[in-house]
Amino acid sequence: MKFGDLVMFKWDGENQEDLIGLVLEDSYRARESHGVKHEYKDIWWMEKDRVSPVRTKYLQVISENSSLD
């Protein structure tokens, strides 16, 4: 998962089709619980026009950005 990838939010194994966003960068809000680090990405949610950090386990890439390869 990298900058420019198009992602969809998924919760409890189900995709939330109305929540589609663009990966902006790694989030500096990475958290650690019980000795395990959780990776977060800053996502720009198109429908809501806002940026928020989201744990990567809740994101599914639906289109990869190939222009930066």
ZICOR-V808218 format. One record per backbone hydrogen bond with DSSP energy under -0.5 kcal/mol. NH is the residue of the N-H (numbers start at 1). CO is the residue of the C=O. Records with the same first field share a line. If there is no record, write none. Layout:
NH=CO, CO
//
This chain:
4=23
5=2
6=63
7=5, 21
8=60
9=16, 19
10=58
11=14
14=11
16=9
17=15
19=16
20=18
21=7
22=44
23=5
24=42
25=42
27=40
30=27
31=38
33=36
36=33
38=31
41=54
42=25
43=41, 52
44=22
45=43, 50
46=20, 44
47=20
49=45
50=45
52=43
54=41
56=39
58=55
59=56
60=8
62=6
63=6
66=64
69=66
//
